Amino acid sequence: MLCALALLATACPSDSGGAPTSGPTSSSADDRIPTTTANSDTQELPTLQGDVVAGADSIGDPIFPSLGNGGYDVLHYEILLDATGPELQAVATLDVLATQNLSSLNVDLVGMSVDEIQIDGVDAAFSRDGRELTVEPTSTIVADSLSQIQITYHGTPTPVPDPAFPTDLGWLDEPWGSYVAAEPLGAATWFPGNDHPLDKATFEISVTVDEGLIGAGPGLLVSEIANEGSTTFVWVMDDPMATYLASVVIGDFVILTTEIQTTGRETPIVLRDVFPTSRADEVSAVIEGRHEAMIEAFEPIFGPYPFDTYGLVGVPEQLGYALENQTLSLFGIETLANDSVFVEQVQAHELAHQWFGNHVSPASWDDIWLNEGFASWADLYWTGIVVGQDQFQRTAGVLDNAALGPLVGLDPDELFGQNVYLRGALALEALRRTEGDDSFFELLRAWTAKFGGRSASTDDFVELVGEWMNPNAVALIESWINDEQMPSLPGT
């Protein structure tokens, strides 16, 4: 996330112009072999072994202990949204794998009214306490079994305060339509789930909107169904995605689609941008060719682009941030219309997040530098290509080293601080300068190859440095991560 566009200003060349206003890993269907299948009348349940307990109401995040839940993994979400009326009508179906014998389990949901919950077609009791929705099955959910939890709900989504900046998070309604900006804790404002990046899942999101509008989401558009007075758009994200990266945008937009074939992939990438109808031609001309050029520059360093599609959505808002929603990065349209090196840098930042943060997600929110430091390294690298200057040297030269604290041990309001972005980027550049390009780029490719589709921690990264580089490199990166005073960048 680039929470404030001004955050990267210290890294921009002076002539670039301004911008307008080993931790646990997640599960997916391939990680475990379930002993049963959901909704099977003939399934044989495994023998009940071990205690039957309630699933934990927290996944144990050190910064946000209220996020996520224990006792199960979500493998897939199917979310049906009807936005044609005065309130959002929705059904969310979660395919879950029990990791213990469960007498009950919790999901995260903020506001909204829950109408009904069924587990494998059987009504289940439920209760609410803050963002915790507790579901009580009629019989024990057995460890290692698959269940399907269907939650029918409705209401007007209520955004939640951002812990780090004076803005709201979640599903946001505006006079022109709606959009989602959820990082880190806003996903639960519009769908129930296990709201933590440790539990990644695949998604299918169907959005029904009034005729003449579009409803865009993550992944590939697999169906566009014309109804009487409305249209349903069905989007499939068949690679694991953290809940905070799921998004929807509704309004008078056009979807501009093309394909590119890169040297790093066997299959083409579908490029689709979503812009307000009245601004689509203007903005498309400004950003023409950037997706292709950036992906071609990043693939040899990071590994193949990890998803089937990518693009930008530009909403008619004066956003003070950009956000790397999976395969559909969020911008304010005025920012995208500004043809400056700074805005190009931000585009590179959000694209790099598709590898770092989206493909490899943080094991805890205290590992956020693995998202932002890596993406900031990438945007400085890209900007250096564009302007022909050493942006890492320039950035290190304008920073007060003592003012940028450690990369971990953060408070909630420090989640998107300059230390996370810029000290994180310089930490990686220090590795590159001491170990050399070949070794450093091999490390980045090993990171995405080993942990892609999952979540990883700072300890995981340090361990990988030890596997791919010499012991001095481990000491170097640990110093950049942990020292109270930021080390000096080699060569400055």
C-alpha positions, 0 to 999 in steps of 0.5 A, spaced: 500 500 500 502 506 498 498 510 504 500 517 502 502 519 495 507 524 498 511 518 502 515 517 496 517 524 494 524 523 497 525 518 492 523 522 486 528 525 482 527 533 483 525 534 476 520 529 476 514 533 477 509 533 483 503 528 484 496 530 485 493 530 491 519 461 518 513 463 520 506 459 518 504 459 511 497 459 509 493 453 506 490 452 499 487 447 496 493 444 494 496 444 501 492 439 504 489 432 502 482 433 505 479 426 507 472 428 506 468 433 501 463 438 502 456 437 500 457 429 499 451 425 502 455 419 502 461 422 505 465 418 510 467 422 516 474 420 519 474 417 526 473 423 531 480 423 535 482 429 540 478 434 544 472 438 541 473 445 542 471 452 539 475 455 534 479 461 536 477 468 535 484 470 533 489 468 529 494 471 533 497 477 529 502 481 534 499 488 531 492 486 530 490 481 535 482 481 533 484 479 526 483 472 523 480 466 527 483 459 528 481 452 527 480 452 520 482 454 513 478 457 508 480 454 501 475 458 497 470 464 497 464 465 493 461 471 494 454 474 491 453 481 491 447 485 489 448 492 489 441 494 485 437 496 491 438 501 497 442 496 501 447 491 499 444 484 499 449 478 499 451 471 500 458 468 502 459 461 501 466 459 504 469 452 503 473 451 509 478 445 512 477 444 519 484 444 522 481 441 529 475 438 532 470 444 532 464 445 536 464 452 533 468 457 529 468 464 528 469 469 522 470 476 521 464 481 519 463 488 521 456 491 521 451 488 516 445 484 518 446 476 518 439 473 515 441 466 515 447 461 516 447 454 513 453 449 514 453 443 509 445 445 507 443 445 515 441 451 519 446 453 524 445 458 530 450 464 530 451 470 535 455 477 534 460 480 538 463 486 535 467 484 528 466 476 531 461 472 528 460 465 532 457 460 528 455 454 532 454 447 528 448 442 530 454 437 530 461 437 531 466 439 525 471 434 525 478 435 524 481 434 516 474 435 514 471 440 509 465 444 510 461 449 506 459 455 510 453 459 507 452 466 510 446 470 507 447 477 509 445 484 507 445 492 509 449 498 508 457 497 509 460 501 515 467 503 513 472 502 519 478 507 521 485 506 518 489 505 524 495 509 521 492 514 517 485 519 517 482 515 512 476 510 512 477 502 510 473 497 507 467 498 502 466 505 500 460 508 497 460 515 493 455 519 489 458 516 483 458 508 485 462 504 490 469 501 491 473 497 496 480 499 499 481 494 505 488 494 507 489 492 513 483 490 516 477 493 512 475 486 508 470 484 513 466 490 512 463 487 506 464 479 506 465 475 512 471 471 512 478 469 516 480 476 515 488 475 515 493 474 510 495 467 513 489 464 510 489 465 503 484 462 498 481 463 491 475 467 490 469 467 485 465 474 486 459 476 482 457 483 482 449 485 480 449 492 478 444 496 475 443 496 467 449 501 464 453 500 470 459 495 471 461 491 477 469 490 476 473 485 481 479 481 481 482 476 476 478 474 470 471 476 468 468 469 466 461 471 465 457 478 464 450 476 464 444 481 462 438 481 466 432 485 466 434 492 468 441 489 471 447 486 469 451 481 473 459 480 472 462 474 475 470 475 476 474 469 478 481 469 482 484 462 481 490 464 485 490 464 492 489 471 495 489 474 502 482 477 504 485 485 504 486 484 497 479 482 494 476 488 491 470 491 487 468 497 484 461 499 481 460 505 477 459 508 470 466 505 468 469 502 461 473 495 462 479 496 457 482 489 455 488 487 451 493 481 452 501 481 452 505 475 452 512 476 456 518 472 455 517 469 462 510 466 461 508 460 457 501 463 457 499 471 456 497 476 461 490 479 460 491 486 461 484 490 463 484 497 466 477 500 469 476 507 468 470 512 468 467 512 461 468 520 461 476 519 462 478 513 459 481 515 452 485 521 456 488 516 461 489 510 457 493 515 452 497 517 459 499 510 461 500 507 454 505 501 454 507 502 462 504 495 464 508 491 458 514 495 459 514 494 467 512 487 467 518 486 462 523 489 466 521 486 473 520 478 470 527 477 469 528 479 477 522 477 480 520 471 476 514 470 472 508 475 473 504 470 478 497 472 475 493 471 469 491 478 469 493 485 471 490 492 471 488 499 474 482 502 476 481 509 477 476 512 481 473 519 481 476 521 487 482 525 490 485 519 493 491 520 497 494 513 496 494 508 491 493 500 493 495 494 490 488 490 490 490 483 487 490 484 479 487 491 480 491 496 483 486 502 485 488 509 484 484 516 484 483 518 476 486 525 477 493 521 479 493 517 473 491 523 468 498 526 471 503 524 466 509 525 471 515 520 473 512 520 480 506 517 478 510 512 474 514 510 480 507 509 484 505 505 478 511 501 478 510 500 486 503 497 486 505 492 480 511 490 484 506 488 490 503 483 485 509 479 487 511 482 494 505 482 498 500 479 493 503 473 491 508 472 497 503 475 503 506 477 510 505 472 515 503 477 520 502 485 519 509 486 523 512 483 517 509 489 512 516 491 510 516 484 506 511 488 502 512 495 502 520 495 502 520 490 496 515 494 492 519 501 494 526 497 492 522 496 485 519 503 484 526 506 485 529 501 481 524 503 475 525 510 476 532 509 476 531 506 469 527 512 467 531 518 469 538 515 469 540 516 476 541 512 482 535 513 486 537 509 492 543 513 492 539 519 492 534 516 497 539 514 502 543 521 501 536 525 503 534 521 509 536 522 516 538 515 518 537 515 526 530 517 524 528 511 521 527 506 526 527 498 525 523 494 520 519 490 525 516 491 532 511 496 530 505 499 533 499 500 529 500 507 527 507 505 524 504 500 519 506 504 513 511 509 516 517 511 512 522 506 515 517 500 513 518 503 505 524 506 505 529 503 510 526 497 507 528 498 500 535 500 502 536 494 506 535 490 500 539 495 496 545 494 501 544 486 500 545 487 492 551 492 493 554 487 498 553 481 494 552 483 487 546 483 482 546 476 480 546 473 487 541 478 489 536 477 483 537 470 484 535 471 492 528 475 489 526 469 484 528 464 490 523 468 495 517 468 490 518 461 487 518 458 494 513 462 498 509 464 492 501 463 493 503 463 501 505 467 506 512 468 509 515 472 515 521 476 516 525 470 519 523 466 513 527 471 509 533 471 513 533 464 513 533 464 505 538 469 505 542 464 509 541 459 504 543 463 498 548 468 500 554 468 505 554 469 513 556 476 512 549 477 508 545 474 514 548 479 519 547 485 514 540 484 513 539 483 521 542 489 522 538 493 517 532 489 520 533 490 527 538 496 529 535 502 532 539 506 528 539 505 520 545 503 518 549 506 512 548 504 505 554 501 502 557 506 497 554 512 500 
